Each structure stands twice: as C-alpha cells, then as structure tokens.
Amino acid sequence: MTATTLTGRRVVVVGAGLAGLACARRLARAGAVVRVIEAAAAVGGRARTDAVDGFLLDRGFQVLLAAYPACGDEIDLAALETRAFFPGALVRLDGRFHRLADPFRRPLAAVGGVLSPIGSLSDKLRVARLRRRLLATPPERIFRTPETTTAEALRREGFTAAMIDRFFRPFLGGIFLERELGTSSRMFEFVFRTFSRGDTVLPARGMGQIPAQIAAALPDGAVTTGARVVAADAGSVALESGERLAADAVVVAAPDPRLTGEPEEDWCATTCLYFAADRPPVDQPILVLDGDGEGPVNNLCVPSLVAPAYAPAGEHLISATVVGPAPAGPELEAAVRDQLAGWFGCRVSGWRHLRSYEIRHALPAQPPGALEPAARPVRRADGLYACGDRLDNASIQGAIDSGLRAAAAVAADLGAPRLEPAGPAVQPSDGPTGEPGSQ
C-alpha cells in the first residue's frame, strides 16, 4: 500500500492533543487532506508549556518515560534534547529526607537506602522481584491479567503497610493523581514496568515540545487554533463561529461526550504550584515525596535541575504538586509554603510564586474495569471516530496509541486497509504496545 492511498480524502480531527495530532500526522502521511481544529490558543491539550517571566511552566507536573514505545516510534527524543531525572526518590519522613535509588542503575547510591525506614529489607527485595517479573511480562499480557486495585495488588505482593504508605502511596499517587491507590493493578504494572525499563525525562524546553514536534510534521495550515467545535457527525463539523467543515471522516480527539455520545468520564484532579528561587531546595534532579502523608504537597521537584532551560540563568524553578481537587488561591499557597518550610526552612518564605494551575480534568480515572477492554473501540458511527487516552490507558503512550488506532480505522473505512508508516513510525496496535517491534 503506497503512502498516497488516501489522496484527496478529507478528514477533520477535533482536538490538537497528543492523540489528535498523532492521528492527523499518520493520515496526512497517507495523503489525506487533514484539518485539525483546536479550541485552545495552542496545540498540546493537557501537554502544554507556558513561558512566564523567563520560566517554562508545564501545565501540571508531567514527565516523559523514555521506555515508551512511542519514544523513537512517534517521538524524536534526540530532537527534544531530553534530560533525565535521577533514578530514585527523596522521601520526607519524620523530619528527615531519605534517598532511595534504583539499585540496577545506581547501585552505589542505593546502598545507603537499604536500611532506610521507608520499608523493610524484605520490601526492597520484593521490589526487585516485582521488577524482574514485570520486565519479563509483555504489556499486552499485563492488560489481560485479572485486575484489582493497586493498593490490593501491593498487599498481595507482600509489601508492608509502611512501604505502601511511605513510598508507593506518594509515588504512585503523583502518577495516578489519587492517593487511595484505587487505580487498576493493570495500570500500576504497566507503569512500574515502563519506569524500570528506562529513564524518566523532560524535554529541554518543556513538555509542550512533544505535541509541537508532532504538529510540525503536518502540512502548513492544517491546524486551526482558537476555534471551538459545537457539533460533529459523520460528514462534517460545525464551529461556534457558524462555519461548517465537510469531511469524509471526522475524528473527535477532544474529551467532549457531547460530540461523540460517549458516557461522561470520571476524572482525577490536581493543582500544581510553581515558585522561583535563587537556589534550589535540593541538590540533584530528583523527585521529592511526602512520606508522612500530611500534605497538601504530595511531590516536589526542581525542573531546572533536570533541564536548565526551565529557568533563567541564576534562578531555579520549583514545582509542588497537590493531588486531588484543591482550589488554587492564597489559602492553598499558604498551606503549601507552611509544609515546605517544615522541609526546607525559612528560605521558603522568599520563594516567588509564579503561577498555580488548578486542573480538574487532569487524568481519566482508571479503577478496575476502566481498562476493559484494554483498547476501547474508536468507531462511533459510520464516518465518526474518537481517540484519546481515555480509550486506551491514561498515559502519553495510551494517547498516541489511540490516535494511531483511529487513523487505522479511518483509513480502512476509506479504502486503505493498511497504513504504511513514514520514517521511524511503527504500525498502530490494537492495544498497549510492548517492546519496540513486538506489536
């Protein structure tokens, strides 16, 4: 099948997040005339970065896992000039910081954490056993296993309550944006496996570089921002301005049930507060976790220690994440400062508050049953399709996978049963992907 099999076929994609952009790029490569309509002022969806007073602020603390199959398949890591976090965490517990390091990537640094009070020696051995088991398990098998909650899965692995509460709860709570660990055990195993396989990184100039990179591969004029779609069907979309765009296929990548008839999703919320400081509160690019669980800050990091361009020369950017619904405002800022002053002392009072992001729809909730089937159908009606991480799993990989599945469905229905990827891209899969080349 040649790359021009869809020549002249018109496709409108609603939403310029990662899923919509991945879908649009794959279809454009196959020759389709693609229009991407985005209500916001810029592409990216939930993966956007704002420039504020010389600082780069991601809209909510986010990271990229370099072991995602999308990295190298759909995302050019080298072009993003990614920078890696230290493979471990600094856990605040009982008035002290305790450093935990990945013994497989930082064996010498891990020695000091063996006897830390974060968990027992047996807990640390169980982490190694869990890592070994999951690395030997393909993701497609993980998403077919019987599931329970993450909390129950950790208990079944034999982890002590201390290890769950002091490490897993803040660490996974910051990933899933819920500290009860009610997220599906399948998602936990998928995430734990991916963390174990590679670095956790930030693009040199913010997470917004990822969607911008994908959008840059689309033809000039293919993306329209600042335009809201109010109705969609198999043959057209209607814009708030009154304009109607005709299409051979419509893909709704925005999480708007009014456009596709999907049920309303449950979402996890977060609030991220950014501060500027002349010196960082920690001395390495590491994630800081609240092992005490007294909040409101669940996790903290200094993005400028990971990627220096996040802050102007001579300054540092500090990111503090609150998990769950927490209205941004003076009261929350005061509570955050009070907690962090207990961690880092009076210097916190001198930090300059840059901006707070209250994100009510940060991540689709993923309790047991939410990932069944692992990849939900993307066809909504003849000529109408949907994509987004809510249809796969709530991750960058899930978003891109869903976009590629939608592109494949559109192409098949328009008479191109097989899309050949251009460049390094891989074939879209029917579910979460495994090792590169194993789909």
Backbone hydrogen bonds, N-H to C=O, Kabsch-Sander energy under -0.5 kcal/mol:
donor,donor_aa,acceptor,acceptor_aa,energy
5,T,2,T,-1.0
6,L,30,A,-2.5
7,T,4,T,-1.6
8,G,31,G,-1.1
9,R,6,L,-2.4
11,V,33,V,-2.4
12,V,249,A,-2.1
13,V,11,V,-0.5
13,V,35,R,-3.3
14,V,12,V,-0.5
14,V,251,V,-3.3
15,G,13,V,-0.7
15,G,37,I,-2.9
21,L,17,G,-2.5
22,A,18,L,-2.3
23,C,19,A,-2.3
24,A,20,G,-2.6
25,R,21,L,-2.7
26,R,22,A,-2.0
27,L,23,C,-2.1
28,A,24,A,-2.7
29,R,25,R,-2.2
30,A,26,R,-0.9
31,G,28,A,-1.7
32,A,27,L,-2.1
33,V,9,R,-2.8
34,V,32,A,-0.9
35,R,11,V,-2.3
36,V,222,A,-3.2
37,I,13,V,-2.8
37,I,35,R,-0.5
38,E,36,V,-0.5
38,E,224,T,-2.9
44,G,16,A,-3.0
47,A,44,G,-2.5
48,R,46,R,-0.8
50,D,57,L,-2.9
52,V,50,D,-0.6
52,V,55,F,-2.5
55,F,52,V,-2.4
56,L,310,Y,-2.1
57,L,50,D,-3.3
57,L,55,F,-0.6
58,D,56,L,-0.6
59,R,48,R,-2.5
60,G,58,D,-2.3
64,L,201,V,-2.6
66,A,64,L,-0.7
66,A,199,D,-2.5
68,Y,65,L,-2.1
71,C,68,Y,-1.8
72,G,70,A,-1.0
72,G,75,I,-2.6
73,D,69,P,-0.8
74,E,70,A,-2.9
75,I,70,A,-2.7
77,L,75,I,-1.1
80,L,76,D,-1.3
81,E,77,L,-0.8
81,E,78,A,-0.9
82,T,77,L,-1.1
83,R,202,L,-2.5
85,F,200,T,-3.0
86,F,285,P,-3.7
88,G,86,F,-2.0
89,A,100,L,-2.6
90,L,287,L,-2.9
91,V,89,A,-0.6
91,V,98,H,-3.1
92,R,90,L,-0.5
92,R,289,L,-3.0
93,L,91,V,-0.6
93,L,96,R,-3.0
96,R,93,L,-1.5
98,H,91,V,-2.4
100,L,89,A,-3.3
100,L,98,H,-0.5
102,D,87,P,-2.9
105,R,102,D,-0.9
106,R,102,D,-3.3
110,A,106,R,-1.8
111,V,107,P,-0.7
111,V,108,L,-0.9
112,G,108,L,-0.5
113,G,110,A,-1.0
114,V,110,A,-0.5
114,V,111,V,-1.4
116,S,113,G,-1.3
119,G,116,S,-0.8
124,K,120,S,-1.8
125,L,121,L,-1.9
126,R,122,S,-2.1
127,V,123,D,-2.0
128,A,124,K,-1.6
129,R,125,L,-2.1
130,L,126,R,-2.9
131,R,127,V,-2.6
132,R,128,A,-2.3
133,R,129,R,-2.2
134,L,130,L,-2.5
135,L,131,R,-2.4
136,A,132,R,-1.0
137,T,134,L,-1.5
141,R,138,P,-1.2
142,I,138,P,-1.8
143,F,139,P,-2.3
144,R,141,R,-1.6
145,T,141,R,-0.7
145,T,142,I,-1.1
150,T,183,T,-2.0
151,A,181,L,-2.5
153,A,149,T,-2.3
154,L,150,T,-2.4
155,R,151,A,-1.9
156,R,152,E,-2.5
157,E,153,A,-1.5
158,G,155,R,-1.3
159,F,154,L,-1.8
164,I,160,T,-2.2
165,D,161,A,-2.8
166,R,162,A,-2.6
167,F,163,M,-1.7
168,F,163,M,-1.9
169,R,164,I,-3.0
171,F,167,F,-2.6
172,L,168,F,-2.7
173,G,168,F,-0.7
173,G,169,R,-1.6
174,G,170,P,-1.5
175,I,171,F,-0.8
176,F,172,L,-3.3
177,L,173,G,-1.5
178,E,173,G,-0.6
181,L,178,E,-0.7
184,S,366,Q,-3.8
185,S,148,T,-2.8
188,F,184,S,-1.8
189,E,185,S,-2.5
190,F,186,R,-2.3
191,V,187,M,-2.6
192,F,188,F,-3.0
193,R,189,E,-2.3
194,T,190,F,-2.0
195,F,191,V,-2.7
196,S,192,F,-1.8
197,R,193,R,-1.2
198,G,194,T,-0.9
198,G,195,F,-0.5
201,V,64,L,-3.1
201,V,199,D,-0.5
202,L,83,R,-2.3
204,A,80,L,-2.4
206,G,203,P,-1.7
209,Q,206,G,-1.9
210,I,207,M,-1.7
212,A,208,G,-1.7
213,Q,209,Q,-2.2
214,I,210,I,-1.7
215,A,211,P,-2.8
216,A,212,A,-1.9
217,A,213,Q,-0.5
217,A,214,I,-1.3
218,L,215,A,-1.8
222,A,219,P,-2.1
224,T,36,V,-3.2
225,T,223,V,-0.5
226,G,38,E,-0.6
226,G,40,A,-2.7
227,A,38,E,-2.3
230,V,238,A,-2.8
231,A,238,A,-1.3
233,D,236,S,-2.5
236,S,233,D,-0.5
237,V,245,L,-1.8
238,A,231,A,-2.7
239,L,243,E,-3.3
240,E,228,R,-3.0
242,G,239,L,-2.1
245,L,237,V,-2.6
246,A,244,R,-0.6
247,A,235,G,-2.6
248,D,10,R,-2.6
249,A,10,R,-1.3
250,V,383,G,-2.6
251,V,12,V,-2.9
252,V,250,V,-0.5
252,V,385,Y,-3.0
253,A,14,V,-2.7
253,A,251,V,-0.8
254,A,14,V,-1.4
256,D,254,A,-2.5
259,L,256,D,-1.9
260,T,256,D,-0.7
261,G,257,P,-2.4
268,C,363,L,-3.3
270,T,359,I,-2.1
271,T,322,V,-2.3
272,C,357,Y,-2.4
273,L,320,A,-2.8
274,Y,355,R,-2.5
275,F,318,I,-2.4
276,A,352,R,-2.6
277,A,316,H,-2.1
286,I,284,Q,-2.2
287,L,88,G,-0.7
288,V,300,L,-3.1
289,L,90,L,-2.9
290,D,298,N,-2.2
291,G,92,R,-1.3
291,G,289,L,-1.2
292,D,92,R,-0.8
298,N,321,T,-3.1
299,N,321,T,-1.1
300,L,288,V,-2.4
301,C,319,S,-2.0
304,S,317,L,-0.8
305,L,302,V,-2.2
306,V,302,V,-0.8
306,V,303,P,-0.7
307,A,303,P,-3.1
310,Y,307,A,-2.2
311,A,308,P,-1.8
315,E,312,P,-2.0
316,H,277,A,-2.8
318,I,275,F,-2.9
319,S,301,C,-2.9
320,A,273,L,-2.6
321,T,299,N,-2.8
322,V,271,T,-3.0
323,V,296,P,-0.5
323,V,321,T,-0.5
324,G,269,A,-2.4
333,E,329,G,-2.4
334,A,330,P,-2.4
335,A,331,E,-2.1
336,V,332,L,-2.7
337,R,333,E,-2.7
338,D,334,A,-2.3
339,Q,335,A,-2.1
340,L,336,V,-2.6
341,A,337,R,-2.4
342,G,338,D,-1.3
343,W,339,Q,-0.8
344,F,340,L,-3.3
345,G,341,A,-2.2
348,V,345,G,-1.6
349,S,346,C,-1.4
350,G,347,R,-1.6
351,W,348,V,-1.6
352,R,276,A,-2.5
353,H,351,W,-0.6
354,L,274,Y,-2.6
355,R,274,Y,-0.9
357,Y,272,C,-2.9
358,E,356,S,-0.6
359,I,270,T,-3.1
359,I,357,Y,-0.8
360,R,358,E,-0.7
362,A,268,C,-1.8
362,A,359,I,-0.5
363,L,268,C,-1.3
365,A,266,D,-2.9
370,A,367,P,-2.5
372,E,369,G,-1.2
376,R,391,L,-2.4
380,R,381,A,-0.5
380,R,384,L,-3.0
381,A,384,L,-1.8
384,L,381,A,-2.5
385,Y,250,V,-2.7
386,A,378,V,-2.4
387,C,252,V,-1.9
391,L,388,G,-2.3
392,D,389,D,-1.1
395,S,393,N,-2.1
399,A,395,S,-2.4
400,I,396,I,-2.2
401,D,397,Q,-2.8
402,S,398,G,-2.2
403,G,399,A,-1.9
404,L,400,I,-2.3
405,R,401,D,-2.3
406,A,402,S,-2.3
407,A,403,G,-2.1
408,A,404,L,-2.2
409,A,405,R,-2.2
410,V,406,A,-2.5
411,A,407,A,-2.6
412,A,408,A,-2.4
413,D,409,A,-2.2
414,L,410,V,-1.7
415,G,412,A,-1.2
416,A,411,A,-3.7
420,E,418,R,-0.5
425,A,422,A,-1.4
438,S,435,E,-2.6
